[in-house]
Amino acid sequence: MGHYANIALICALMGKLGPDRPLQDALIRQGLVRSLSRSASSSIYAENTLMFNGCIHIIGGCILRTPGPRVSAEAIGNGLLDAILKYAWTPSAHRNAITDLVATLTRALVYFSVLSQLQVSIERLDGQLNADTFKDTPFSAAWEDFWHVTEERLDLMNSYRTKSFPLLRACDNVECGTIGNKSEFRRCSGCRTSNYCSAACQARHWRHGGHRDSCTFMRASQGILSTRDRSFLRLLLHAYYLQYQNDILHEYLKFWRHFPDDEIILDVDLSRGDGPFHLSFMATEDLAKKWPRGADYVAHAGNSGGRMQLHVLRVAFGNETHEWLFPLRSATSEIFDGVRQIALEPRDVEGEDAEEDDRQRIQGLIDLQVLETHNTGFWICSESL
């Protein structure tokens, strides 16, 4: 019982920590979540739910109160799913705590580091986990959401690993429309984020495109996430854009019908974890309020001749929501110019027929197969959950 008493003591201690929580941070750095996940998953007695409940409470709290995906990846990589599978069926398991933890893990499924650990865990459990594993339990809905998102994101992650879903690059000189493979571009040696098709484009972007001022903060944003996690966010956003392109362009169309002269920023929210994403629009002045350099990027998009749109991606980041800006670059302006033109034209039909006509015309623009890609994103702000 000594081992379980220690866990109960830690649980009580974590609950007593003040808002600064320096002790909690120190314990996490020393491997608290790793140890608790291993302890919960390695017990040979299925009735030891006291230990499981204590571990679940502590792990869930650590994930929520710690910025970034590291704690989620650490918990999954050290047997958290094994523990849930073993104990969640017991009558005395804290079902609300399990529901909250599963929902928290679902929000973390935007990160390569979390998904890679999740894939290893699923393979180790060899078919014991699926959408119906916890059917008819109080947390079945949360688990089904988690599993459906897991399947979708693992497919995308494997495409990323095998490069079967290659992402193109675009020259960061917005006056240039060059889009191609990564090997065709040189990268800024300062921020290691901006890409250029030629030395001339790089020089012009430095002198006249604002990169002289933005290079430093773009380099600083690299330390927030690993290269793979940042790259996967870009892939995830672009995959959703392609999958739901007709829906997204239809939302642009509806907005421009009411405000034909306004520029807007697409806001894609993946921080909630319930479904593929939540779509809305952000006014350009709101970006400037959130981020000091927002006005500059709005100006860059305006100078692109319709070949650059600004997309903001919201993702959970432990105890915060992070917003990343990913410019969508197009080889020509045909798609967005076409949507604006449809918005300006009088409608010949109304109701459902009108929407069907709009969508058919939008699909005609998509079928032009204009080269498009999301360029490397960078962090712009964060908000507490």
Phi, psi and omega in degrees: 000345184301320182297314182290326176296322178296320178295317177299322179295317179298318180300313179296320180296316180298324180289340182267352184293145180283181184296335180287323175052044179296326180294318178300315180300319180294319179296320178296317179297331180272006173098026181302311183294320178300315182293317181293321179296318179293319181297315182293327184273340187263352180296141180266359182249112183294342182276000183278058184284340176300313178298314181300313181299318178297316180297317182298316180298315183291313182299314179300317178296320179295319179296315184291327187261005181245124179298142172095171183272358189300316185291321177299314180296321180295317180295313181295319182292344182247023167103017181299318180293324176301318181293318179298317180297325184283320191252341189297338181280344185289143185301329184268006177293142180282095187294322179296321178295321178295316179302313181296320181294316180297319178296321178295318178294324179300320180293338181273000184279024173261357187251134178302319183297324178286315182296322181295321176292323180296318180298318178298317181296317181296318179295323179294325180281352166050063172084003181281344181249134173202185184296334184259010184304320183245035179300141179070015172260163180298340180252021182298320182295317179296320179293318179299318176300314180301315185291319180295318177294321179302311182300316181295314184287327177294321176301316181292320179298320179292327174295322177296317182293319183272357181060028175280350173238073185287139175263130177281169175245156174234145177295130183283356167283106189295344177282350180255140181255016185290126174231134181193194180286159183305323184293345182274359186237152170258149183250142177301129182284346179277295182274339182055032180235314182284144183237145183221144180276346181202164177295328180295318179293322179295317180294319181294320179294326179290318185277323189236348185258002175093002184288337176303323181272330187269346186302319185294312183288332176293324177292321181295326182291343180295330183285350182287322180225158174293161180302318181293320179295318179294317180296322180291325175301318179297315179298317181298314179298316182292323178298317178294322178299315180292320183292323185245029187299319180298316178298317182294314180293330176294325176293320174302315182301314181297321179294313184290340174294327180268327184227072190296338184261357185271145170265144182225163181239126178289132182243109182253116186255111176250013186278347185273329178084358182255090180099178184301305179190168173244130188249133174207182178237151179240135175291147182299325179292335177291325176297319179296327178289322181287329194216122185304329182266007181301319181298324179296318182287329173297319177295319177300316179298320178295330180276358185275356181067033179084008182261006179218127173241151181257127179238130176255132178247125177258130179223151174290143182221066185070247182269011183226165166251125178257143176247128180241140178259123177238112176288130172270120182250138180236143180293328175224170180265012188301318186293305185285329172296322179295319178296318178297321180295319176299320181297329183278340185280144174294147182271133180274339181229166181232171175069215183297326179296324180294317179295319178298320178296317178301314183293324177295320180291322176297318179298326176299323176292318178298322182292350174293342177056046173293133178296129178220150175202151171270125177283170182306134182265167177215150183291137179242327179192172177218156178224147177288143177290000000 
